[in-house]
Amino acid sequence: MMFLNANMEEGFVILLVGMFIVFLALLVLFLLFTLMPKVYEAFDKKPKKQVQTTADSTTETTESYTSGEQIAAVSTAVYLFLEEAHDQENAIVTINSVAKNYSPWSSKIYVTHRFNNK
C-alpha cells in the first residue's frame, strides 16, 4: 500500500491533465462544427454581376442550347454502356454437395473425450 500512496499525487496530476486535454479537444470540435457553416457561407457568396444597359447596345447574349435530340443520344449511350457492364446469366442455379476431406482442425472428437493422464 505504500507504493500506491507514494504515487497518488502524480496520478492526480495525470488525471487532471488528461481531463483538461479531453475537454479542450471537445471544445475545439464544438467550435469547429459550429463555425464551419458560417465560414462556408462566407466563401460561397458570389458577387452578383451588374449588367449595365445602355440605349445604344442592342447585342443579345447567346446562351448554350442543347437540343432534345442531343440529350436523348447521350442518355441512350450511357444506358447502353451501363447495361453492357452486367452479365446475362441463366436463371437456373444448381448447388452440388461437395464431399469434405477429414480435417483434425474441425474434429470435435478430442474435445468430448476426457483423458486421465496421471
DSSP file (Angstrom, degrees, kcal/mol; ACC not computed):
  #  RESIDUE AA STRUCTURE BP1 BP2  ACC     N-H-->O    O-->H-N    N-H-->O    O-->H-N    TCO  KAPPA ALPHA  PHI   PSI    X-CA   Y-CA   Z-CA
    1    1 A M     >        0   0    0      0, 0.0     4,-1.8     0, 0.0     5,-0.2   0.000 360.0 360.0 360.0 -22.0    0.0    0.0    0.0
    2    2 A M  H  >  +     0   0    0      1,-0.2     4,-1.7     2,-0.2     5,-0.1   0.849 360.0  57.1 -65.4 -32.3    3.0    2.3    0.5
    3    3 A F  H  > S+     0   0    0      1,-0.2     4,-1.3     2,-0.2    -1,-0.2   0.896 106.2  48.9 -66.1 -40.0    3.6    2.2   -3.3
    4    4 A L  H  4 S+     0   0    0      1,-0.2     4,-0.3     2,-0.2    -1,-0.2   0.889 110.5  50.0 -67.7 -39.4    0.1    3.5   -4.0
    5    5 A N  H >< S+     0   0    0     -4,-1.8     3,-0.6     1,-0.2     4,-0.4   0.837 107.0  55.5 -68.4 -32.3    0.3    6.3   -1.5
    6    6 A A  H 3< S+     0   0    0     -4,-1.7     3,-0.3     1,-0.2     4,-0.3   0.859 114.4  37.7 -70.2 -34.6    3.6    7.5   -2.9
    7    7 A N  T 3X S+     0   0    0     -4,-1.3     4,-2.0     1,-0.2    -1,-0.2   0.297  87.6  98.3-100.5   9.6    2.4    7.9   -6.5
    8    8 A M  H <> S+     0   0    0     -3,-0.6     4,-2.0    -4,-0.3    -1,-0.2   0.873  82.0  51.5 -67.7 -36.5   -1.1    9.2   -5.7
    9    9 A E  H  > S+     0   0    0     -4,-0.4     4,-1.9    -3,-0.3    -1,-0.2   0.906 110.6  48.2 -67.4 -40.4   -0.1   12.9   -6.3
   10   10 A E  H  > S+     0   0    0     -4,-0.3     4,-2.5     1,-0.2    -1,-0.2   0.889 110.5  52.2 -66.6 -37.8    1.4   12.1   -9.7
   11   11 A G  H  X S+     0   0    0     -4,-2.0     4,-2.3     1,-0.2    -1,-0.2   0.875 107.7  51.7 -65.1 -37.1   -1.8   10.1  -10.6
   12   12 A F  H  X S+     0   0    0     -4,-2.0     4,-2.3     2,-0.2    -1,-0.2   0.898 110.6  48.0 -66.4 -40.0   -4.0   13.1   -9.6
   13   13 A V  H  X S+     0   0    0     -4,-1.9     4,-2.6     2,-0.2     5,-0.2   0.914 111.9  49.5 -65.9 -42.6   -1.9   15.4  -11.8
   14   14 A I  H  X S+     0   0    0     -4,-2.5     4,-2.5     1,-0.2    -2,-0.2   0.897 110.1  52.1 -63.2 -39.5   -2.1   12.9  -14.7
   15   15 A L  H  X S+     0   0    0     -4,-2.3     4,-2.4     2,-0.2    -2,-0.2   0.930 111.6  45.6 -61.0 -46.9   -5.9   12.7  -14.2
   16   16 A L  H  X S+     0   0    0     -4,-2.3     4,-2.3     2,-0.2    -2,-0.2   0.906 113.5  48.7 -65.9 -42.0   -6.3   16.5  -14.3
   17   17 A V  H  X S+     0   0    0     -4,-2.6     4,-2.4     2,-0.2    -1,-0.2   0.917 112.4  49.2 -65.0 -42.0   -4.1   16.9  -17.4
   18   18 A G  H  X S+     0   0    0     -4,-2.5     4,-2.3    -5,-0.2    -2,-0.2   0.917 112.0  47.4 -63.1 -43.7   -5.9   14.1  -19.2
   19   19 A M  H  X S+     0   0    0     -4,-2.4     4,-2.6     1,-0.2     5,-0.2   0.891 111.2  52.1 -65.1 -38.1   -9.3   15.6  -18.4
   20   20 A F  H  X S+     0   0    0     -4,-2.3     4,-2.3     1,-0.2    -2,-0.2   0.918 110.2  48.3 -62.9 -43.4   -8.1   19.0  -19.5
   21   21 A I  H  X S+     0   0    0     -4,-2.4     4,-2.3     2,-0.2    -2,-0.2   0.913 112.7  48.2 -64.5 -42.4   -6.9   17.7  -22.8
   22   22 A V  H  X S+     0   0    0     -4,-2.3     4,-2.3     2,-0.2    -2,-0.2   0.937 114.4  44.4 -65.4 -46.6  -10.2   15.8  -23.5
   23   23 A F  H  X S+     0   0    0     -4,-2.6     4,-2.2     1,-0.2    -1,-0.2   0.850 112.4  53.0 -69.2 -32.1  -12.4   18.8  -22.6
   24   24 A L  H  X S+     0   0    0     -4,-2.3     4,-2.3    -5,-0.2    -1,-0.2   0.909 109.6  48.7 -65.8 -41.4  -10.1   21.1  -24.7
   25   25 A A  H  X S+     0   0    0     -4,-2.3     4,-2.4     2,-0.2    -2,-0.2   0.904 111.1  50.4 -64.5 -40.7  -10.5   18.8  -27.6
   26   26 A L  H  X S+     0   0    0     -4,-2.3     4,-2.4     2,-0.2    -2,-0.2   0.894 110.3  50.0 -63.6 -39.3  -14.2   18.7  -27.2
   27   27 A L  H  X S+     0   0    0     -4,-2.2     4,-2.5     2,-0.2    -2,-0.2   0.909 110.4  49.6 -64.8 -42.3  -14.4   22.5  -27.1
   28   28 A V  H  X S+     0   0    0     -4,-2.3     4,-2.5     1,-0.2    -2,-0.2   0.919 112.2  47.9 -63.5 -43.4  -12.3   22.7  -30.3
   29   29 A L  H  X S+     0   0    0     -4,-2.4     4,-2.6     2,-0.2     5,-0.2   0.898 110.9  51.6 -64.3 -39.6  -14.5   20.2  -32.1
   30   30 A F  H  X S+     0   0    0     -4,-2.4     4,-1.8     1,-0.2    -2,-0.2   0.937 112.7  44.7 -61.5 -46.8  -17.6   22.1  -30.9
   31   31 A L  H  X S+     0   0    0     -4,-2.5     4,-2.2     1,-0.2     5,-0.2   0.888 112.4  52.8 -65.2 -38.1  -16.3   25.4  -32.2
   32   32 A L  H  X S+     0   0    0     -4,-2.5     4,-1.7     1,-0.2    -2,-0.2   0.933 112.1  44.0 -62.6 -46.2  -15.2   23.8  -35.4
   33   33 A F  H  < S+     0   0    0     -4,-2.6    -1,-0.2     1,-0.2    -2,-0.2   0.783 116.6  46.3 -73.8 -25.7  -18.6   22.3  -36.1
   34   34 A T  H  < S+     0   0    0     -4,-1.8     4,-0.4    -5,-0.2    -1,-0.2   0.802 117.8  41.2 -84.7 -28.0  -20.5   25.5  -35.1
   35   35 A L  H  X S+     0   0    0     -4,-2.2     4,-2.0    -5,-0.2     3,-0.2   0.702  96.1  77.3 -92.2 -19.9  -18.3   27.9  -37.1
   36   36 A M  H  X S+     0   0    0     -4,-1.7     4,-2.7     1,-0.2     5,-0.2   0.889  91.2  53.0 -62.9 -40.4  -17.8   25.8  -40.3
   37   37 A P  H  > S+     0   0    0      0, 0.0     4,-2.2     0, 0.0    -1,-0.2   0.900 110.1  49.4 -61.0 -36.3  -21.3   26.6  -41.8
   38   38 A K  H  > S+     0   0    0     -4,-0.4     4,-1.8     2,-0.2    -2,-0.2   0.892 111.2  48.9 -68.0 -38.1  -20.6   30.3  -41.3
   39   39 A V  H  X S+     0   0    0     -4,-2.0     4,-2.0     2,-0.2     5,-0.2   0.915 111.4  49.8 -66.8 -42.6  -17.2   30.0  -43.0
   40   40 A Y  H  X S+     0   0    0     -4,-2.7     4,-1.9     1,-0.2    -2,-0.2   0.899 110.0  50.6 -63.1 -40.0  -18.7   28.1  -45.9
   41   41 A E  H  X S+     0   0    0     -4,-2.2     4,-1.2    -5,-0.2    -1,-0.2   0.875 108.5  52.7 -65.2 -36.2  -21.4   30.7  -46.3
   42   42 A A  H  < S+     0   0    0     -4,-1.8    -1,-0.2     1,-0.2    -2,-0.2   0.897 115.3  39.7 -66.7 -39.6  -18.8   33.5  -46.4
   43   43 A F  H  < S+     0   0    0     -4,-2.0    -1,-0.2     1,-0.2    -2,-0.2   0.744 111.3  59.0 -80.4 -22.6  -16.8   31.7  -49.1
   44   44 A D  H  < S+     0   0    0     -4,-1.9     2,-0.4    -5,-0.2    -1,-0.2   0.721  78.2 103.0 -80.5 -21.5  -19.9   30.6  -51.0
   45   45 A K     <  -     0   0    0     -4,-1.2    -4,-0.0    -5,-0.1    -3,-0.0  -0.477  57.6-162.5 -67.0 121.9  -21.3   34.1  -51.5
   46   46 A K        -     0   0    0     -2,-0.4     2,-0.2     3,-0.0    -2,-0.1  -0.859  24.6-108.7-105.6 139.7  -20.6   35.1  -55.1
   47   47 A P        -     0   0    0      0, 0.0     2,-0.2     0, 0.0    -1,-0.0  -0.453  36.8-117.5 -67.5 136.9  -20.7   38.7  -56.2
   48   48 A K        -     0   0    0     -2,-0.2     2,-0.4     1,-0.1    -3,-0.0  -0.534  25.5-118.8 -76.5 137.8  -23.7   39.4  -58.3
   49   49 A K        -     0   0    0     -2,-0.2     2,-0.6    -3,-0.0    -1,-0.1  -0.610  22.3-145.8 -77.9 130.7  -22.9   40.6  -61.8
   50   50 A Q        -     0   0    0     -2,-0.4     2,-0.6     2,-0.0    -1,-0.0  -0.871   9.0-153.3-100.3 122.7  -24.3   44.0  -62.6
   51   51 A V        -     0   0    0     -2,-0.6     2,-0.6     2,-0.0    -2,-0.0  -0.835   4.0-150.9 -98.9 123.4  -25.4   44.4  -66.1
   52   52 A Q        -     0   0    0     -2,-0.6     2,-0.5     2,-0.0    -2,-0.0  -0.829  11.4-159.3 -94.8 124.2  -25.3   47.9  -67.4
   53   53 A T        -     0   0    0     -2,-0.6     2,-0.3     3,-0.0    -2,-0.0  -0.873  10.8-178.4-105.8 133.2  -27.9   48.6  -70.1
   54   54 A T        -     0   0    0     -2,-0.5     3,-0.1     3,-0.2    -2,-0.0  -0.878  35.8-122.1-123.7 160.0  -27.5   51.4  -72.5
   55   55 A A  S    S+     0   0    0     -2,-0.3    -1,-0.1     1,-0.2    -2,-0.0   0.773 109.0  55.3 -72.4 -26.0  -29.8   52.5  -75.2
   56   56 A D  S    S+     0   0    0      2,-0.0     2,-0.6     1,-0.0    -1,-0.2   0.797  89.1  82.8 -80.2 -28.8  -27.1   52.1  -77.9
   57   57 A S        +     0   0    0     -3,-0.1    -3,-0.2     1,-0.1    -1,-0.0  -0.664  41.5 162.2 -86.1 119.7  -26.3   48.5  -77.2
   58   58 A T        +     0   0    0     -2,-0.6     2,-0.2     2,-0.1    -1,-0.1   0.055  29.8 131.4-118.9  22.5  -28.6   46.1  -78.9
   59   59 A T        -     0   0    0      1,-0.0     2,-0.4     0, 0.0    -2,-0.0  -0.555  46.1-145.2 -79.2 141.3  -26.5   43.0  -78.7
   60   60 A E        -     0   0    0     -2,-0.2     2,-0.4     0, 0.0    -2,-0.1  -0.809  15.0-119.4-104.6 146.3  -28.1   39.9  -77.4
   61   61 A T        -     0   0    0     -2,-0.4     2,-0.5     1,-0.0     0, 0.0  -0.694  24.1-139.3 -84.6 134.8  -26.3   37.3  -75.3
   62   62 A T        -     0   0    0     -2,-0.4     2,-0.3     3,-0.0    -1,-0.0  -0.817  16.5-155.8 -96.0 130.5  -26.2   33.9  -76.8
   63   63 A E        -     0   0    0     -2,-0.5     2,-0.4     1,-0.0     0, 0.0  -0.739  27.9 -98.8-103.6 153.2  -26.8   31.0  -74.4
   64   64 A S        -     0   0    0     -2,-0.3     2,-0.5     1,-0.0    -1,-0.0  -0.560  43.2-164.5 -69.4 126.1  -25.6   27.5  -74.9
   65   65 A Y        -     0   0    0     -2,-0.4     2,-0.5    -3,-0.0    -1,-0.0  -0.964  10.0-167.6-121.2 125.8  -28.6   25.5  -76.2
   66   66 A T        -     0   0    0     -2,-0.5     2,-0.0     4,-0.0    -2,-0.0  -0.950  20.2-134.7-112.2 126.0  -28.7   21.7  -76.2
   67   67 A S     >  -     0   0    0     -2,-0.5     4,-1.7     1,-0.1     5,-0.1  -0.304  19.7-114.9 -77.3 163.6  -31.4   20.1  -78.2
   68   68 A G  H  > S+     0   0    0      1,-0.2     4,-2.4     2,-0.2     5,-0.2   0.807 115.2  59.5 -65.9 -30.5  -33.6   17.3  -77.0
   69   69 A E  H  > S+     0   0    0      2,-0.2     4,-2.2     1,-0.2    -1,-0.2   0.894 105.0  48.6 -66.2 -39.0  -32.1   15.0  -79.6
   70   70 A Q  H  > S+     0   0    0      2,-0.2     4,-2.3     1,-0.2    -2,-0.2   0.906 111.6  49.0 -67.1 -40.7  -28.6   15.5  -78.2
   71   71 A I  H  X S+     0   0    0     -4,-1.7     4,-2.5     1,-0.2    -2,-0.2   0.908 111.8  49.4 -64.5 -41.1  -29.8   14.8  -74.7
   72   72 A A  H  X S+     0   0    0     -4,-2.4     4,-2.2     2,-0.2    -2,-0.2   0.889 110.5  50.5 -65.4 -38.9  -31.6   11.7  -75.9
   73   73 A A  H  X S+     0   0    0     -4,-2.2     4,-2.1     2,-0.2    -2,-0.2   0.913 112.6  45.8 -66.0 -42.4  -28.5   10.4  -77.7
   74   74 A V  H  X S+     0   0    0     -4,-2.3     4,-2.3     2,-0.2    -2,-0.2   0.923 113.6  48.3 -67.0 -44.0  -26.2   11.0  -74.7
   75   75 A S  H  X S+     0   0    0     -4,-2.5     4,-2.2     1,-0.2    -1,-0.2   0.868 111.2  51.1 -66.6 -34.7  -28.7    9.3  -72.3
   76   76 A T  H  X S+     0   0    0     -4,-2.2     4,-2.6     2,-0.2    -1,-0.2   0.906 110.0  50.0 -66.3 -41.2  -29.1    6.3  -74.7
   77   77 A A  H  X S+     0   0    0     -4,-2.1     4,-2.1     2,-0.2    -2,-0.2   0.903 111.8  47.5 -64.0 -41.1  -25.3    5.9  -74.9
   78   78 A V  H  X S+     0   0    0     -4,-2.3     4,-2.3     2,-0.2    -1,-0.2   0.912 112.0  50.5 -66.2 -41.9  -25.0    6.0  -71.1
   79   79 A Y  H  X S+     0   0    0     -4,-2.2     4,-2.2     1,-0.2    -2,-0.2   0.930 112.0  46.6 -61.7 -46.3  -27.8    3.5  -70.7
   80   80 A L  H  X S+     0   0    0     -4,-2.6     4,-1.6     1,-0.2    -1,-0.2   0.873 111.4  52.2 -65.9 -36.2  -26.3    1.1  -73.2
   81   81 A F  H  X S+     0   0    0     -4,-2.1     4,-0.8    -5,-0.2    -1,-0.2   0.916 111.9  45.4 -64.8 -42.9  -22.9    1.4  -71.6
   82   82 A L  H  < S+     0   0    0     -4,-2.3     4,-0.5     1,-0.2     3,-0.4   0.855 111.5  52.1 -71.2 -33.9  -24.3    0.6  -68.1
   83   83 A E  H >< S+     0   0    0     -4,-2.2     3,-0.8     1,-0.2    -1,-0.2   0.820 103.8  58.6 -69.7 -30.0  -26.3   -2.3  -69.4
   84   84 A E  H 3< S+     0   0    0     -4,-1.6    -1,-0.2     1,-0.2    -2,-0.2   0.759  95.0  65.2 -69.8 -24.2  -23.3   -3.8  -71.1
   85   85 A A  T 3< S+     0   0    0     -4,-0.8     2,-0.3    -3,-0.4    -1,-0.2   0.739  89.1  80.5 -71.7 -22.4  -21.5   -3.9  -67.7
   86   86 A H  S <  S-     0   0    0     -3,-0.8     2,-0.3    -4,-0.5     0, 0.0  -0.670  79.4-130.0 -89.2 139.3  -24.0   -6.5  -66.4
   87   87 A D        -     0   0    0     -2,-0.3     2,-0.7     1,-0.0    -2,-0.1  -0.640  14.2-129.1 -84.7 142.6  -23.6  -10.2  -67.3
   88   88 A Q        -     0   0    0     -2,-0.3     2,-0.3     0, 0.0    -1,-0.0  -0.843  36.8-178.3 -90.3 117.7  -26.6  -12.1  -68.6
   89   89 A E        -     0   0    0     -2,-0.7     2,-0.1     1,-0.1     0, 0.0  -0.782  30.4 -98.6-117.2 159.2  -26.8  -15.3  -66.6
   90   90 A N        -     0   0    0     -2,-0.3    -1,-0.1     2,-0.1     0, 0.0  -0.404  24.2-132.9 -71.0 153.1  -29.1  -18.2  -66.6
   91   91 A A  S    S+     0   0    0     -2,-0.1     2,-0.6     2,-0.0    -1,-0.1   0.570  83.1  89.7 -83.7  -8.6  -32.0  -18.2  -64.1
   92   92 A I        -     0   0    0      2,-0.0     2,-0.5     0, 0.0    -2,-0.1  -0.798  57.0-172.1 -94.8 123.6  -31.2  -21.8  -63.1
   93   93 A V        -     0   0    0     -2,-0.6     2,-0.5     2,-0.0    -2,-0.0  -0.965   4.0-162.9-116.3 127.2  -28.8  -22.2  -60.2
   94   94 A T        -     0   0    0     -2,-0.5     2,-0.6     2,-0.0    -2,-0.0  -0.935   1.7-163.5-113.2 129.0  -27.6  -25.7  -59.3
   95   95 A I        -     0   0    0     -2,-0.5     2,-0.4     2,-0.0    -2,-0.0  -0.951   8.8-163.6-113.4 117.9  -25.9  -26.3  -55.9
   96   96 A N        -     0   0    0     -2,-0.6     2,-0.3     1,-0.0    -2,-0.0  -0.795  22.3-117.9-101.0 142.2  -24.0  -29.5  -55.6
   97   97 A S        -     0   0    0     -2,-0.4     2,-0.5     1,-0.0    -1,-0.0  -0.614  27.9-148.3 -76.9 134.4  -22.9  -31.0  -52.3
   98   98 A V        -     0   0    0     -2,-0.3     2,-0.4     0, 0.0    -1,-0.0  -0.901  12.0-127.0-108.8 129.7  -19.2  -31.2  -52.0
   99   99 A A        -     0   0    0     -2,-0.5     2,-0.4     1,-0.0    -2,-0.0  -0.606  27.5-142.4 -75.3 128.6  -17.6  -34.0  -50.0
  100  100 A K        -     0   0    0     -2,-0.4     2,-0.1     1,-0.0     3,-0.1  -0.719   9.4-124.0 -95.7 141.9  -15.2  -32.6  -47.5
  101  101 A N        -     0   0    0     -2,-0.4     2,-0.2     1,-0.1    -1,-0.0  -0.468  38.6 -92.7 -76.0 153.7  -11.9  -34.2  -46.5
  102  102 A Y        -     0   0    0     -2,-0.1    -1,-0.1     2,-0.0     3,-0.0  -0.478  45.5-176.1 -68.8 134.3  -11.3  -35.0  -42.9
  103  103 A S    >   -     0   0    0     -2,-0.2     3,-0.9     1,-0.1     4,-0.4  -0.992  25.9-150.1-133.6 126.8   -9.5  -32.3  -41.0
  104  104 A P  T 3  S+     0   0    0      0, 0.0     3,-0.4     0, 0.0    -1,-0.1   0.704  94.5  70.0 -67.9 -16.1   -8.4  -32.6  -37.4
  105  105 A W  T 3  S+     0   0    0      1,-0.2    -3,-0.0    -3,-0.0     0, 0.0   0.853 106.4  36.0 -69.4 -32.7   -8.9  -28.9  -37.0
  106  106 A S  S <  S+     0   0    0     -3,-0.9     2,-0.3     2,-0.0    -1,-0.2   0.398  91.6 115.9 -99.9   3.8  -12.6  -29.2  -37.2
  107  107 A S        -     0   0    0     -4,-0.4     3,-0.3    -3,-0.4     4,-0.1  -0.560  43.2-170.7 -77.9 132.3  -12.8  -32.5  -35.4
  108  108 A K     >  +     0   0    0     -2,-0.3     4,-1.5     1,-0.2     3,-0.5   0.327  64.6  96.1-101.0   6.4  -14.7  -32.4  -32.1
  109  109 A I  H  > S+     0   0    0      1,-0.2     4,-0.9     2,-0.2    -1,-0.2   0.833  82.7  51.5 -66.8 -32.1  -13.7  -35.9  -31.1
  110  110 A Y  H  4 S+     0   0    0     -3,-0.3    -1,-0.2     1,-0.2    -2,-0.1   0.717 107.6  53.1 -79.5 -19.2  -10.8  -34.7  -29.0
  111  111 A V  H  4 S+     0   0    0     -3,-0.5    -2,-0.2     1,-0.2    -1,-0.2   0.840 107.0  50.0 -82.1 -34.4  -12.9  -32.2  -27.1
  112  112 A T  H  < S+     0   0    0     -4,-1.5     2,-0.4     2,-0.0    -2,-0.2   0.722  97.0  79.0 -80.6 -20.7  -15.6  -34.7  -26.0
  113  113 A H     <  -     0   0    0     -4,-0.9     2,-0.6     2,-0.0     0, 0.0  -0.720  67.6-150.8 -91.1 135.9  -13.1  -37.3  -24.6
  114  114 A R        -     0   0    0     -2,-0.4     2,-0.5     2,-0.0    -3,-0.1  -0.922  10.3-155.7-105.8 123.4  -11.6  -36.8  -21.2
  115  115 A F        -     0   0    0     -2,-0.6     2,-1.1     2,-0.1    -2,-0.0  -0.834   7.7-146.5-100.1 133.8   -8.2  -38.3  -20.8
  116  116 A N        +     0   0    0     -2,-0.5     2,-1.0     2,-0.0    -2,-0.0  -0.784  22.1 177.9 -99.0  91.6   -7.0  -39.2  -17.3
  117  117 A N              0   0    0     -2,-1.1    -2,-0.1     1,-0.2     0, 0.0  -0.810 360.0 360.0 -97.6  99.7   -3.3  -38.6  -17.5
  118  118 A K              0   0    0     -2,-1.0    -1,-0.2     0, 0.0    -2,-0.0   0.378 360.0 360.0-119.9 360.0   -1.9  -39.3  -14.1
